[in-house]
Amino acid sequence: MTSIADKRRAFRKLHESGCFVLPNPWDIGTTRYLEQAGFAALATTSAGYAFSRGRPDGAVGRDEMLAHIAELVAATDLPVNADFEAGYAADPAGVAESVALCVATGVAGLSIEDATGDAGAPLYALDAAVARVRAARGAIDAAGGGVVLTARAECYLVGRPDIAEVIARLTAYAQAGADCLYAPGIRTRAEISAVVEAVAPVPVNLLMPGALGFTVSDIAAMGVRRISVGSTLSRVAWGAFMAAVEEIRGPGGFETFRGAVPFAEINGLFRADADRRAG
């Protein structure tokens, strides 16, 4: 197995130039498939994991999420970035405690959101949000550094699609020690380019929640360093599952089964993977 230190060095190196895709598995099987598919790094998805447990996003507690993150880190030789939601605490000290526990799982990176979960005040005030990023940075540094800290401005996801506020928040988070910046919800070429240009040279992560009409090459040309897909791969899987169930439940057909991966193919893939790891 690749050492934790090597994974962290490799992940940080990916942020130095070019553009890479950071897909989001939600269990060991999807993690190992994505590793075999040739990706350079992976990221957890809080929503994808929650759905697999029959819960909505945000309903998984810190200890369970830490166990899930540790399981995926141990399942692959690739660097893993943790979707660590809002740090499972409101105050900076609590964020620091949670981040230290996340670092101990062996992650190569982690992200912290500025959303509060309160519909009446959906974002932390900027000063408080900056203090939370500083606390996360301090916890990472105290643990020996190496983990890439991504700070997220959740403006677009909480109904405040103000690109000026996004840029102001991301700029402040970079000054507070974030290594990578992320504004999930921005979708247009103008929005993406504005963020990239405003925070340069700090790397930017772009969320692809669906088909926005851009290819990886298009996104790279805009200056984005990292592309993640959040819960989208898990929702693609859920879409196929639900379509098959509806066909059985409704007309009583099985035509959707034509899209199933042959048993021998997927069984052989995981048998070969198990043999490789055992050898």
C-alpha positions in Angstrom: 0.0 0.0 0.0 1.1 3.5 -0.7 2.0 5.5 2.4 -0.2 8.3 3.8 2.7 10.7 3.3 3.1 9.7 -0.3 -0.6 10.0 -1.0 -0.6 13.5 0.5 2.5 14.6 -1.6 0.9 13.2 -4.7 -2.4 15.0 -4.1 -0.7 18.3 -3.4 1.3 17.9 -6.6 -1.9 17.5 -8.6 -2.9 21.0 -7.5 0.2 22.6 -8.9 -0.6 22.6 -12.6 -3.0 21.3 -15.2 -6.5 20.1 -14.4 -7.6 16.7 -13.0 -11.0 15.0 -12.3 -11.7 14.0 -8.7 -14.6 11.5 -8.9 -16.7 10.7 -5.8 -17.2 7.0 -4.9 -19.5 6.1 -2.0 -18.4 2.6 -0.9 -15.4 0.3 -1.3 -16.6 -1.2 -4.6 -17.0 2.1 -6.3 -13.7 3.3 -4.8 -11.8 0.3 -6.2 -13.5 0.6 -9.6 -12.5 4.2 -10.0 -8.9 3.4 -8.9 -8.8 0.7 -11.7 -10.3 3.2 -14.1 -7.1 5.2 -13.9 -8.0 8.3 -11.9 -5.3 10.0 -9.9 -7.3 10.8 -6.8 -10.8 10.4 -5.3 -13.1 12.2 -3.0 -15.9 11.1 -0.7 -19.4 12.3 -1.1 -21.5 12.9 2.1 -24.7 12.7 0.1 -23.8 9.6 -1.8 -22.9 7.8 1.4 -26.0 9.1 3.2 -28.2 7.8 0.4 -26.5 4.4 0.6 -27.5 4.3 4.3 -31.1 5.3 3.6 -30.7 8.8 4.9 -30.8 12.4 3.5 -27.6 14.4 3.1 -26.5 15.9 6.4 -28.1 13.1 8.5 -24.8 11.2 9.1 -23.0 12.0 12.3 -19.4 12.8 12.7 -18.2 9.5 14.1 -20.0 7.5 11.4 -18.7 9.7 8.7 -15.1 9.5 10.0 -15.4 5.7 10.0 -16.7 5.8 6.4 -13.8 8.1 5.3 -11.3 5.9 7.0 -12.7 2.8 5.2 -12.4 4.4 1.8 -8.8 5.7 2.6 -7.8 2.2 3.5 -9.5 0.7 0.4 -7.3 2.5 -2.2 -3.7 3.4 -3.0 -5.0 6.7 -4.3 -5.2 10.0 -2.4 -8.6 10.6 -0.9 -10.2 14.0 -0.3 -12.9 14.1 2.4 -16.2 15.9 1.9 -16.3 17.0 5.5 -19.4 19.1 5.3 -19.2 22.0 7.7 -16.7 20.4 10.0 -19.4 19.0 12.3 -19.2 22.0 14.6 -20.2 25.7 14.6 -17.3 27.2 16.6 -13.7 27.2 15.5 -12.5 25.0 18.4 -15.0 22.4 17.4 -14.0 22.6 13.7 -10.4 22.2 14.7 -11.2 19.1 16.8 -13.2 17.5 14.0 -10.5 18.3 11.4 -7.8 16.7 13.6 -9.9 13.6 13.7 -10.4 13.6 9.9 -6.6 14.1 9.3 -6.0 11.0 11.5 -8.0 8.9 9.0 -5.2 9.3 6.5 -7.0 11.7 4.1 -4.9 13.7 1.6 -7.3 16.5 1.6 -10.6 17.7 3.2 -13.2 20.4 2.5 -15.0 22.7 5.0 -18.3 24.5 4.1 -19.5 27.8 5.3 -23.2 26.8 5.3 -24.9 26.8 8.7 -27.9 24.5 8.0 -30.2 27.3 9.4 -32.6 28.5 6.7 -32.9 31.8 8.5 -29.2 32.5 8.4 -27.8 30.0 5.8 -24.2 31.2 5.8 -21.8 31.9 8.6 -21.0 35.6 8.8 -17.7 36.2 7.0 -15.6 36.8 10.1 -16.9 33.6 11.7 -16.4 31.7 8.5 -12.9 32.9 8.2 -12.2 31.9 11.8 -13.4 28.4 11.0 -11.1 28.1 8.0 -8.2 29.4 10.2 -9.0 26.8 12.8 -9.0 24.0 10.2 -5.7 25.2 8.9 -4.3 25.3 12.4 -5.4 21.7 13.1 -3.9 20.5 9.8 -0.6 22.2 10.6 -0.5 20.9 14.1 -0.9 17.4 12.8 2.1 17.8 10.5 0.6 19.5 7.5 0.5 17.9 4.1 -3.3 17.7 3.9 -4.9 20.0 1.3 -7.5 22.3 2.8 -10.4 23.2 0.5 -12.7 26.0 1.7 -16.2 26.2 0.2 -18.4 29.2 -0.4 -22.0 27.7 -0.4 -23.7 30.9 -1.5 -25.3 29.4 -4.7 -26.5 26.3 -2.9 -28.3 28.2 -0.2 -30.2 30.7 -2.5 -27.7 33.5 -2.5 -26.3 33.4 -6.1 -24.2 36.5 -5.8 -20.8 36.1 -7.6 -19.4 39.1 -5.8 -20.1 37.6 -2.4 -18.6 34.2 -3.6 -15.4 35.9 -4.6 -15.2 38.0 -1.4 -15.6 34.8 0.7 -13.2 32.7 -1.3 -10.6 35.4 -1.3 -10.9 35.7 2.5 -10.6 31.9 2.8 -7.4 31.8 0.8 -5.9 34.5 3.1 -7.0 32.4 6.1 -4.9 29.4 4.8 -7.1 27.5 2.3 -5.1 25.6 -0.3 -8.0 25.2 -2.8 -11.2 27.1 -3.3 -14.7 25.8 -4.2 -18.0 27.5 -5.0 -20.5 24.7 -5.7 -23.4 25.9 -7.8 -21.5 28.2 -10.2 -22.4 27.0 -13.7 -21.7 29.4 -16.5 -18.5 30.2 -18.2 -18.6 33.8 -17.0 -19.1 32.7 -13.4 -16.4 30.1 -13.5 -13.9 32.4 -15.2 -14.6 35.2 -12.8 -13.8 33.0 -9.8 -10.7 31.5 -11.3 -9.3 35.0 -12.2 -10.2 36.6 -8.9 -8.5 34.0 -6.7 -5.5 33.2 -8.9 -3.1 31.6 -8.3 -5.0 29.5 -5.7 -6.4 26.4 -7.3 -10.2 26.2 -7.9 -12.4 23.1 -7.7 -15.5 23.0 -10.0 -18.5 20.9 -9.2 -20.1 19.2 -12.2 -23.6 18.3 -10.8 -24.9 17.3 -14.2 -24.4 17.9 -17.9 -23.5 21.6 -18.1 -22.3 21.4 -21.7 -18.5 21.5 -20.8 -15.9 18.8 -21.4 -12.8 18.4 -19.2 -10.8 20.2 -21.8 -13.3 23.1 -21.8 -13.0 23.4 -18.0 -9.2 23.2 -18.1 -9.1 26.0 -20.6 -11.0 28.2 -18.1 -8.2 27.7 -15.6 -10.0 25.3 -13.3 -7.5 23.0 -11.5 -9.8 20.3 -10.1 -13.2 18.9 -11.2 -15.4 16.9 -8.8 -18.8 15.4 -9.3 -20.3 15.3 -5.8 -23.2 12.9 -5.5 -23.7 12.8 -9.2 -22.2 9.3 -9.9 -24.3 7.9 -7.0 -27.4 9.6 -8.4 -26.7 8.1 -11.9 -26.6 4.6 -10.2 -29.8 5.4 -8.3 -31.4 6.5 -11.6 -30.7 3.2 -13.2 -31.9 1.3 -10.2 -35.1 3.3 -9.8 -35.9 3.0 -13.6 -35.6 -0.8 -13.3 -37.8 -1.0 -10.2 -40.5 1.2 -11.8 -40.6 -1.0 -14.9 -41.0 -4.1 -12.8 -43.6 -2.5 -10.5 -45.5 -0.8 -13.3 -45.8 -2.7 -16.7 -44.0 -5.7 -15.2 -41.2 -5.6 -17.7 -37.5 -6.3 -17.5 -36.1 -4.4 -20.5 -34.0 -2.1 -18.3 -32.0 -5.1 -17.4 -30.4 -4.9 -20.8 -28.2 -2.2 -19.4 -26.9 -4.3 -16.6 -23.1 -5.1 -16.5 -22.6 -8.8 -17.2 -22.0 -10.8 -14.0 -18.7 -12.2 -15.3 -17.4 -8.8 -16.1 -17.9 -7.2 -12.7 -17.1 -10.4 -10.8 -13.9 -10.8 -12.7 -12.9 -7.2 -12.2 -13.2 -7.5 -8.4 -11.6 -11.0 -8.4 -8.6 -9.6 -10.3 -8.4 -6.7 -7.9 -8.5 -9.0 -4.9 -5.8 -11.2 -6.3 -3.6 -8.1 -7.0 -4.0 -6.9 -3.5 -3.3 -10.4 -2.0 -0.2 -10.8 -4.2 
